[in-house]
Amino acid sequence: MSAPLVPVGRALRLQAAGVLSSRSLLAASAVWLGVLAAVYAADAGPPRQAMAFTAAVLFAVAAWATAAQLAAGSADLRAVLTAADGRGRVLAADVLLSLVWVGVATLAGVLAALVFDPHPASASDIAVGAGLHLACGIAGMALALLLHAAGMARGMQAAVVVLFGLVSGQLAALPPIGPVLAAWSSDSDRGTAPAVWSFAGPVLLAGVFVAATVALRRRRA
């Protein structure tokens, strides 16, 4: 494989320059902080239950943030980078840029539980909460990438994300939200399989979305 004309790190910096000025991304970040503030304004319950709820919400907020990042990037710059480096490296830059936001949001979600939840959190609680936030955030990010690759308007993207989240929340087996809430939203032990699926389901779904994104970008190029 030939070396890229524009290294992925350089492509990240070029795209980040426009993304950082995005008002929509700022709004998504503010909403996420508002969700955390609302959840922990009163007794949110045991850490795992509280973080399961905030992780479920992060699915939609991460999709919003990713859509904002993709919309903020210059279409001309994206075309130049695609011509220079290929679709795969441009997608990698998009994913890495979005993962930075998801990682920071995950850190905020876990820190909020540690600082503001009156119930002490164990090391396993922290690990579960971080994993759930990352899994749901990555699933939301991947869905936004797919909808953007499909050329869907921003309003329609939002409608699809909300609808998908509502349906997933009602079906315990449908990731990302259903398995998370089914496995962790109560004190009862649901067993090993639901717990594993609460992590594996969102990640598997994200993989499907990314694969579909690759196919769509290749077709639309």
BELBELHU-V143443 format. One record per pair of residues at least 4 apart in sequence whose ideal C-beta (glycine too) atoms are under 8 Angstrom apart, sorted by sequence separation. I is the first residue (numbers start at 1). GAP is how many residues later the second one is. D is the distance in whole Angstrom. If there is no record, write none. Layout:
BEGIN
((I	GAP	D) (I	GAP	D))
END
This chain:
BEGIN
((4	4	7) (6	4	5) (7	4	7) (8	4	6) (9	4	7) (10	4	6) (11	4	6) (12	4	6) (13	4	7) (15	4	6) (16	4	6) (17	4	8) (18	4	7) (22	4	7) (23	4	6) (24	4	7) (25	4	6) (26	4	6) (27	4	6) (28	4	7) (29	4	7) (30	4	6) (31	4	6) (32	4	7) (33	4	6) (34	4	6) (35	4	6) (36	4	6) (37	4	6) (40	4	5) (45	4	5) (46	4	7) (47	4	6) (48	4	6) (49	4	7) (50	4	7) (51	4	6) (52	4	7) (53	4	7) (54	4	6) (55	4	8) (57	4	6) (58	4	5) (59	4	7) (60	4	6) (61	4	6) (62	4	6) (63	4	6) (64	4	6) (65	4	6) (66	4	6) (67	4	6) (68	4	6) (69	4	7) (73	4	6) (74	4	7) (75	4	6) (76	4	6) (77	4	6) (78	4	6) (79	4	6) (80	4	6) (81	4	6) (82	4	7) (85	4	4) (86	4	7) (87	4	6) (88	4	6) (89	4	7) (90	4	7) (91	4	6) (92	4	6) (93	4	6) (94	4	6) (95	4	6) (96	4	7) (97	4	8) (98	4	6) (99	4	6) (100	4	7) (101	4	6) (102	4	6) (103	4	6) (104	4	6) (105	4	6) (106	4	6) (107	4	6) (108	4	6) (109	4	7) (110	4	6) (111	4	6) (112	4	6) (113	4	5) (117	4	7) (121	4	4) (122	4	7) (123	4	6) (124	4	6) (125	4	6) (126	4	6) (127	4	6) (128	4	6) (129	4	6) (130	4	6) (131	4	6) (132	4	6) (133	4	6) (134	4	6) (135	4	7) (136	4	6) (137	4	6) (138	4	6) (139	4	7) (140	4	7) (141	4	7) (142	4	6) (143	4	6) (144	4	6) (145	4	6) (146	4	6) (148	4	7) (152	4	5) (153	4	7) (154	4	7) (155	4	7) (156	4	6) (157	4	6) (158	4	6) (159	4	6) (160	4	6) (161	4	6) (162	4	6) (163	4	6) (164	4	6) (165	4	6) (166	4	7) (167	4	6) (174	4	5) (175	4	5) (176	4	6) (177	4	6) (178	4	6) (179	4	6) (180	4	6) (181	4	4) (190	4	4) (191	4	7) (192	4	6) (193	4	6) (194	4	6) (195	4	8) (196	4	6) (197	4	5) (198	4	8) (199	4	7) (200	4	6) (201	4	6) (202	4	6) (203	4	7) (204	4	7) (205	4	6) (206	4	6) (207	4	6) (208	4	6) (209	4	6) (210	4	7) (211	4	7) (212	4	6) (213	4	6) (214	4	6) (215	4	6) (216	4	6) (217	4	6) (6	5	5) (20	5	8) (39	5	5) (44	5	8) (45	5	6) (73	5	6) (82	5	6) (85	5	6) (112	5	8) (121	5	6) (147	5	5) (152	5	5) (173	5	6) (174	5	8) (175	5	8) (180	5	8) (190	5	7) (19	6	6) (44	6	4) (168	6	5) (172	6	5) (173	6	7) (4	7	8) (114	7	6) (167	7	7) (168	7	7) (171	7	5) (172	7	7) (183	7	5) (6	8	8) (81	8	8) (82	8	5) (113	8	6) (121	8	8) (152	8	7) (168	8	6) (169	8	4) (170	8	7) (182	8	7) (44	9	8) (81	9	5) (147	9	8) (148	9	7) (168	9	4) (169	9	6) (172	9	8) (173	9	8) (40	10	7) (147	10	4) (168	10	5) (172	10	4) (39	11	6) (183	11	4) (184	11	8) (78	12	6) (81	12	7) (113	12	8) (114	12	7) (165	12	6) (169	12	7) (182	12	6) (183	12	5) (113	13	8) (144	13	7) (147	13	6) (39	14	7) (147	14	8) (183	14	7) (184	14	6) (39	15	6) (179	15	6) (183	15	4) (110	16	6) (113	16	6) (182	16	7) (143	17	8) (144	17	7) (36	18	6) (143	18	6) (179	18	5) (180	18	5) (35	19	6) (110	19	5) (179	19	4) (109	20	7) (110	20	5) (73	21	8) (140	21	7) (143	21	7) (35	22	5) (172	22	8) (175	22	7) (179	22	5) (180	22	7) (110	23	7) (175	23	8) (178	23	8) (179	23	8) (70	24	7) (106	24	6) (109	24	5) (173	24	8) (69	25	8) (176	25	6) (32	26	7) (35	26	7) (175	26	3) (176	26	4) (106	27	4) (174	27	8) (175	27	5) (69	28	6) (105	28	7) (106	28	5) (173	28	8) (32	29	5) (69	29	6) (175	29	7) (176	29	6) (31	30	6) (175	30	5) (103	31	8) (106	31	6) (66	32	4) (69	32	7) (102	32	7) (105	32	6) (28	33	6) (31	33	8) (32	33	8) (65	33	7) (66	35	7) (102	35	4) (28	36	4) (29	36	7) (62	36	8) (65	36	5) (102	36	6) (139	36	7) (140	36	8) (28	37	4) (65	37	8) (139	37	4) (102	38	8) (62	39	7) (99	39	7) (102	39	6) (24	40	8) (25	40	6) (28	40	6) (62	40	5) (65	40	8) (136	40	5) (27	41	8) (135	41	6) (136	41	7) (99	42	7) (24	43	8) (25	43	4) (62	43	7) (98	43	5) (24	44	4) (25	44	6) (58	44	8) (61	44	7) (136	44	6) (135	45	8) (22	46	5) (95	46	7) (98	46	8) (22	47	7) (24	47	7) (25	47	7) (58	47	6) (98	47	7) (24	48	7) (58	48	8) (132	48	6) (19	49	8) (22	49	7) (19	50	5) (22	50	4) (95	50	7) (21	51	7) (58	51	7) (94	51	7) (132	52	7) (19	53	5) (15	54	8) (18	54	5) (19	54	6) (55	54	7) (91	54	8) (18	55	5) (54	55	5) (18	56	6) (128	56	7) (15	58	5) (51	58	6) (54	58	7) (18	59	8) (51	59	7) (54	59	8) (15	62	7) (51	62	5) (14	63	6) (15	63	8) (50	63	6) (135	63	8) (139	63	4) (142	63	7) (146	63	5) (149	63	8) (135	64	5) (138	64	7) (139	64	8) (142	64	4) (145	64	7) (146	64	8) (149	64	5) (138	65	7) (141	65	7) (142	65	8) (145	65	7) (148	65	8) (15	66	8) (47	66	5) (132	66	7) (135	66	8) (136	66	5) (139	66	5) (143	66	5) (146	66	5) (150	66	6) (14	67	7) (50	67	6) (132	67	7) (135	67	4) (139	67	5) (142	67	4) (146	67	5) (149	67	4) (131	68	5) (135	68	6) (138	68	5) (142	68	5) (145	68	5) (149	68	5) (44	69	8) (151	69	7) (11	70	5) (47	70	5) (139	70	7) (146	70	7) (135	71	8) (142	71	7) (149	71	7) (29	72	8) (36	72	6) (40	72	6) (44	72	8) (47	72	6) (32	73	6) (36	73	6) (39	73	8) (40	73	7) (44	73	6) (46	73	5) (47	73	8) (11	74	7) (45	74	7) (47	74	4) (51	74	8) (55	74	7) (62	74	7) (66	74	7) (70	74	7) (6	75	6) (33	75	7) (43	75	6) (47	75	8) (58	75	6) (62	75	4) (66	75	5) (70	75	7) (25	76	8) (29	76	8) (32	76	7) (36	76	4) (40	76	4) (43	76	8) (62	76	8) (64	76	8) (65	76	8) (8	77	8) (40	77	6) (48	77	5) (51	77	7) (52	77	8) (55	77	4) (59	77	4) (62	77	8) (63	77	4) (67	77	5) (71	77	8) (6	78	5) (11	78	7) (15	78	6) (19	78	7) (47	78	4) (51	78	3) (55	78	5) (58	78	5) (59	78	7) (62	78	3) (63	78	7) (66	78	4) (70	78	5) (5	79	4) (6	79	5) (11	79	7) (15	79	8) (46	79	8) (47	79	8) (54	79	7) (58	79	5) (61	79	7) (62	79	5) (65	79	8) (66	79	6) (4	80	7) (5	80	6) (48	80	6) (52	80	6) (55	80	7) (56	80	6) (59	80	6) (60	80	6) (63	80	5) (64	80	8) (67	80	7) (4	81	4) (8	81	6) (12	81	5) (16	81	6) (48	81	7) (51	81	6) (55	81	5) (59	81	4) (63	81	4) (67	81	7) (4	82	8) (11	82	4) (15	82	6) (47	82	6) (51	82	7) (55	82	8) (58	82	7) (62	82	8) (66	82	8) (71	83	7) (8	84	6) (12	84	6) (4	85	6) (8	85	6) (12	85	6) (67	87	6) (8	88	7) (67	90	6) (67	91	8) (63	94	8) (64	94	7) (64	97	7) (63	98	4) (60	101	6) (60	102	7) (60	105	5) (59	106	6) (56	109	8) (59	109	8) (56	113	7) (95	115	7) (59	117	5) (59	118	6) (91	119	8) (56	120	7) (56	121	4) (91	122	7) (91	123	7) (56	124	5) (55	125	6) (56	125	6) (88	126	8) (91	126	7) (87	127	8) (52	128	5) (53	128	8) (52	129	6) (87	130	5) (52	131	8) (87	131	6) (52	132	4) (53	132	7) (51	133	8) (52	133	5) (87	134	6) (49	135	6) (48	136	5) (49	136	6) (49	137	7) (49	138	8) (82	139	7) (46	141	7) (59	143	8))
END
